[in-house]
Amino acid sequence: MSTASRPAARDLFRSCPLLGPVGEGKFQCARQLGIDSQALLEPSVSTSHLARMGEAGNGNSVTATSTDTHDRISKWCHSKDTISSLYAQDPTQSPGQIAEKLWASHHLKSPSTKAPEHRRPATVEDLEWARACGNFGNTQPSELFLRAYHDLLQCLDHDALANCVSPQLCGSTGFVPLTIIAPLNDQVRHMSNLIARAKREVCLATNFWKHSQASDMISDAMIELSRRAGERGQRVVFKLMYDRGDAKQFLEPHQMVKEKAWTGDVVGLPHLSKIPNLDFEVLNFHKPPLGTFHSKFMVVDREMATISSNNIMDNDNTEMMSHIEGPIVDSVWETFMVSWHNKLEPPLPCRDMTAVSKPPPTYQEASFQHLFESNGAFRIPEKPIDIELPEHDPGNPHYDDTIAGEIDRMRSVLRPRQGESHADAICRHLNKPTKLDLHATAPKREPDLHYFPFIPTPPTNAVPIAMASRKPYPNLNNESEFVPQNECFLSLIRNAKRSIFIQTPDLNAKPLLPALAEAVKRDVQVTYYVCLGYNDLGELLPGQGGTNEMAARSIYEDLHTSEEKERLKIYFYVAADQDHPIHNSFKKRSCHIKLLIADEAVTVQGSGNQDTQSYFHSQEVNVMIDCPIVCRTWREGIERNQNTVLFGRVREDGCWYDRDGKLAEGSMGTKPGKLDRVKGAFGMIQKARGA
């Protein structure tokens, strides 16, 4: 196309109703015709907006080392071909083959990458560059989001696939209609409903899979999906990927699993005879010794995806899952392909049906619209419910056709029975996954916000969303540091101006502790929730960062004034039915959520912990979302579903004490003994397994 004809084409693209609004497919079409994608933006979201952001910046973004770096990454972000598009053209090729030809990289190429020694302010031009490198459509990414996006993109210079997705798909838009903050089995309940409702394909990736009540719910859903597909006269493709260490993985990390193995007692998946209308494949990945596949996500019909913290096993963890829709699903779908690496047999049927070309399905449901008050608040859990609905359980499934149906069923399940307080009903629900007999100790009062696992977000316009992931790195050193996940986390911490909130099982990654202390010193309120004793034995090994109590004490010791120390608020997780934290070693009330929120506006959620293993070794999949509404909804959900802020505050020595001044039962304090360190070898096995 000639330069002279581009303005006319640009106007056509802006007005064409078949292509939808800017960002809903127009960018991809424009690039194929040689139109500058930025020319599609309205003036109100382009240079003047970014200029104001650059003037207001506090100057803590990574700046590209050279113009060549920016030019190279920009060229990739604006190029036509992705792994997904080439796979759609020729599905006989494996994603690994396509990635190698296209990007000279693939899932198993994980170079050592040291972080830069110095960082200086990103300029207005740098922010414009970052904006142009993403498919953000007619949204207006915030300064904080763009700084983090700019910084994570720098990691592509040494590996175009460092973010586990083609560069063009690193930044996109999407929607977050539902979040689940609850015991692991509640996440799996929603997954099983999505699986049963699938029409063409399911791609499920998790870290550790163990035959359990949780896995039985997935198996039940597969059987139900096969039944429904048979009634429609169709077949559905189902791909499952997990990490169960195998000696064969020293030779080939991607191991295809045979039916005899996946139907055994350890994994417990259904025989093919029970799922006759599914084309089912299982892949077991681990890159020994430390390259764990710690990712946990699922894509259904290339229309919706879940990004979660939970494995598929029974435990006492409270977990977090986001259900996302819109164009960002294409990025998650390709991340699955990059991770699978091998040839897909049969091919994925949704290879030519992009998420960018479809409206978000949940927002089309009338029942979903009715979940909210006129001001957008979700207050249904506080309203009485009279209907009696059976719980959706393994071996006795009760599937719902909509998210609203799932919410009504959960309201019925959590209704206090005769003689139960609100805390007793929560306790019953939290005890069920691992058949515990723990009693509620929380005050027997009616809370302002009722505990409720399913937390919908009121309908919004599409919001900027970016992938913030990392590849697996197996080596026995911590030299895989400069990766998109880490740069995203650290950039948000460096550039936050008001507040930082983190919830994670462990917080001890070496780059993180000084970054949090520096944020406090520049008047940022830093609050973080961690789990008391979470895998303490593994964290005590050399190079692992130490326990949560040791890390908390270290940060407090780096602060010098009482004002600074008051701005740092550290808590140990307290379950919604309890009035004190319970040490993880007792396996009664633990928390496995992975979440960061900066300035109540930009958030990162997914599988990545704030610990050494996640920062330097495991493959992680996270999303960064630029939306104050989502951030407020998530913070409300966190406080709705736990008592951490009420009862979990630690002292400046990094420890929690009860009313009598005693350490929590099971705590080693900040000076563990020699025997505790020896026991750490067992803990390291747990970490490598991803527990």
Secondary structure, DSSP 8 states (H G I E B T S, - for coil): --GGGHHHHHHHHHH-GGG-STTTTHHHHHHHTT--GGGGS-GGGSHHHHHHHHHH--S-S---S-HHHHHHHHHHHT-S--HHHHHHH-TTS-HHHHHHHHHS--TT----B---S------HHHHHHHHHHS--TT----HHHHHHHHHHHGGGGT-TTTTSS-GGGSEEEEEEEEEEEEEHHHHHHHHHHHHHH-SSEEEEE-S-B-SSHHHHHHHHHHHHHHHHHHHHT--EEEEEEE----GGGGT-SEEE--HHHHTSTTT----GGG-TTEEEEEEEE-BTTTB-B---EEEETTTEEEEES--BS--SEEEEEEEEESTHHHHHHHHHHHHH-S--SS--GGGG--GGGS--SGGG-HHHHTTS-TTS---GGGS---------BTTB----SSHHHHHHHHHHHTS--TT--HHHHHHHHHHGGGT------S--S--SS---SEEE------EEEEE--B----SSSS-B-SSHHHHHHHHHHHH-SSEEEEE-S-B--TTHHHHHHHHHHTT-EEEEEE-TTTTHHHHTSTTS---HHHHHHHHHHT--SHHHHHHEEEEE--BTT-SS---GGG-SSEE---EEEETTTEEEEES--BSHHHHHTSBB-EEEEE-HHHHHHHHHHHHHTB-HHHH-B--TTS--B-TTS-B-TT--TTS--HHHHHTHHHHHHHHHHT-
